[in-house]
Amino acid sequence: MAAVPEDIIKEIEKGRKEVSAGEEKTVDFGFYLLLDRIGSIKSDLQKQISDLQQQMMEVKEDLRQEIKQEVNGLHQEMKQEVNGLRQEMRQENNSLRQEMKQEINGVRQEIKQEIDTLRQELKDDIRHIDGKLNNVIWAAIRTFFAVLVGAAGIVVAIYYTAPK
């Protein structure tokens, strides 16, 4: 509410005192015009204040609605972003899972090949040892027969050389 100048307030008070005291002075017609003008200014100011308050309430409500819409929009954007990130993470996870499976399969193949290679080397070593063992066995058999033939030869020699 706008402040009323002090000299106007004094003039109004003076006019009221004169009227209430019953003095027979002629009250200036300008005083009544001034009071009427002040009343209409006061009424206009109150209406303007009321209008401004209404406008402020409308602006506040509009701002509240705009903020609410903005917050809802941001909330939706965040949801979409989070869903997008989740989808990316799932895809990345699936991709990594596939890579791991492929790598594990590759390692399995390498291990299988290594095992097959080691089996083949073991078979070759067994054949080699079997071959050497067979050679030793045949050498032992030859030695046995050589000793047997030698012993038979000694027995024959003793038999024919011994006095009869």
C-alpha positions as CSV (number, residue, x, y, z in Angstrom):
1,M,0.0,0.0,0.0
2,A,1.4,3.4,-1.0
3,A,2.3,5.9,1.8
4,V,0.1,9.0,2.1
5,P,2.2,12.2,2.4
6,E,2.3,13.6,5.9
7,D,0.9,17.0,5.0
8,I,-2.2,15.4,3.5
9,I,-2.7,13.4,6.7
10,K,-2.4,16.5,8.8
11,E,-5.0,18.3,6.6
12,I,-7.4,15.4,7.0
13,E,-7.0,15.4,10.8
14,K,-7.5,19.1,11.0
15,G,-10.7,18.8,8.9
16,R,-12.0,16.0,11.1
17,K,-11.3,18.0,14.3
18,E,-13.2,21.1,12.9
19,V,-16.2,19.0,11.9
20,S,-16.3,17.0,15.2
21,A,-15.9,20.2,17.3
22,G,-19.0,21.6,15.7
23,E,-17.2,24.8,14.8
24,E,-19.1,26.9,12.4
25,K,-16.2,27.5,10.1
26,T,-16.8,26.9,6.6
27,V,-15.1,23.8,5.6
28,D,-13.4,24.3,2.4
29,F,-15.0,22.4,-0.5
30,G,-11.5,21.5,-1.7
31,F,-11.0,19.5,1.5
32,Y,-14.0,17.3,0.5
33,L,-12.6,17.0,-3.0
34,L,-9.2,16.1,-1.5
35,L,-10.9,13.4,0.7
36,D,-12.8,12.1,-2.3
37,R,-9.7,12.0,-4.4
38,I,-7.7,10.3,-1.7
39,G,-10.5,7.7,-1.3
40,S,-10.6,7.0,-5.0
41,I,-6.8,6.8,-5.1
42,K,-6.9,4.4,-2.1
43,S,-9.6,2.4,-3.8
44,D,-7.6,2.3,-7.1
45,L,-4.5,1.3,-5.2
46,Q,-6.3,-1.5,-3.3
47,K,-7.8,-2.7,-6.6
48,Q,-4.3,-2.6,-8.2
49,I,-2.8,-4.4,-5.3
50,S,-5.6,-7.0,-5.4
51,D,-5.0,-7.4,-9.2
52,L,-1.3,-7.6,-8.7
53,Q,-1.8,-10.3,-6.0
54,Q,-4.1,-12.2,-8.3
55,Q,-1.5,-11.9,-11.1
56,M,1.2,-13.0,-8.7
57,M,-0.9,-16.0,-7.8
58,E,-1.5,-16.8,-11.4
59,V,2.2,-16.4,-12.2
60,K,3.1,-18.6,-9.2
61,E,0.7,-21.3,-10.4
62,D,2.0,-21.0,-14.0
63,L,5.5,-21.3,-12.7
64,R,4.5,-24.2,-10.5
65,Q,3.0,-26.0,-13.5
66,E,6.0,-25.2,-15.7
67,I,8.4,-26.5,-13.1
68,K,6.3,-29.6,-12.6
69,Q,6.2,-30.2,-16.3
70,E,10.0,-29.6,-16.5
71,V,10.6,-32.0,-13.6
72,N,8.4,-34.6,-15.2
73,G,10.2,-34.1,-18.5
74,L,13.6,-34.5,-16.8
75,H,12.3,-37.5,-14.9
76,Q,11.2,-39.1,-18.2
77,E,14.6,-38.2,-19.8
78,M,16.4,-39.7,-16.8
79,K,14.3,-42.9,-17.1
80,Q,15.1,-43.1,-20.8
81,E,18.8,-42.5,-20.2
82,V,18.8,-45.2,-17.4
83,N,17.0,-47.6,-19.7
84,G,19.4,-46.9,-22.5
85,L,22.4,-47.4,-20.1
86,R,20.8,-50.7,-18.9
87,Q,20.4,-51.8,-22.5
88,E,24.0,-50.9,-23.3
89,M,25.2,-52.7,-20.2
90,R,23.2,-55.8,-21.2
91,Q,24.6,-55.7,-24.7
92,E,28.2,-55.2,-23.4
93,N,27.7,-58.0,-20.9
94,N,26.4,-60.3,-23.6
95,S,29.3,-59.3,-25.9
96,L,31.8,-60.0,-23.1
97,R,30.1,-63.3,-22.3
98,Q,30.4,-64.3,-26.0
99,E,34.0,-63.2,-26.1
100,M,34.7,-65.2,-22.9
101,K,32.9,-68.3,-24.4
102,Q,35.0,-68.0,-27.6
103,E,38.2,-67.6,-25.6
104,I,37.3,-70.5,-23.4
105,N,36.6,-72.6,-26.5
106,G,39.9,-71.5,-28.0
107,V,41.7,-72.5,-24.9
108,R,39.9,-75.8,-24.8
109,Q,40.9,-76.5,-28.4
110,E,44.5,-75.6,-27.6
111,I,44.5,-77.8,-24.5
112,K,42.9,-80.6,-26.5
113,Q,45.5,-80.3,-29.2
114,E,48.2,-80.2,-26.6
115,I,46.8,-83.3,-24.9
116,D,46.5,-85.1,-28.3
117,T,50.1,-84.1,-29.1
118,L,51.3,-85.4,-25.7
119,R,49.3,-88.6,-26.2
120,Q,51.0,-89.1,-29.6
121,E,54.4,-88.4,-28.1
122,L,53.6,-90.9,-25.3
123,K,52.5,-93.5,-27.9
124,D,55.7,-92.8,-29.8
125,D,57.8,-93.1,-26.7
126,I,56.0,-96.4,-25.7
127,R,56.7,-97.7,-29.2
128,H,60.3,-96.6,-29.0
129,I,60.6,-98.3,-25.6
130,D,58.8,-101.3,-26.8
131,G,61.1,-101.4,-29.8
132,K,64.1,-101.2,-27.5
133,L,62.6,-103.7,-25.1
134,N,61.9,-106.1,-28.0
135,N,65.5,-105.6,-29.1
136,V,66.7,-106.4,-25.6
137,I,64.4,-109.4,-25.4
138,W,65.6,-110.7,-28.8
139,A,69.2,-110.1,-27.8
140,A,68.5,-112.0,-24.6
141,I,66.9,-114.8,-26.6
142,R,69.8,-114.8,-29.0
143,T,72.2,-114.8,-26.0
144,F,70.2,-117.6,-24.4
145,F,70.3,-119.7,-27.6
146,A,74.0,-118.8,-28.1
147,V,74.7,-120.0,-24.6
148,L,72.4,-123.0,-25.2
149,V,74.2,-123.9,-28.4
150,G,77.5,-123.2,-26.8
151,A,76.5,-125.5,-23.9
152,A,75.3,-128.1,-26.3
153,G,78.5,-127.8,-28.2
154,I,80.4,-128.3,-24.9
155,V,78.3,-131.3,-24.0
156,V,78.8,-132.7,-27.5
157,A,82.5,-132.0,-27.3
158,I,82.7,-133.6,-23.9
159,Y,80.7,-136.5,-25.0
160,Y,82.9,-137.2,-28.0
161,T,86.1,-136.5,-26.3
162,A,85.5,-138.3,-23.2
163,P,86.9,-141.8,-22.9
164,K,84.5,-144.4,-23.5
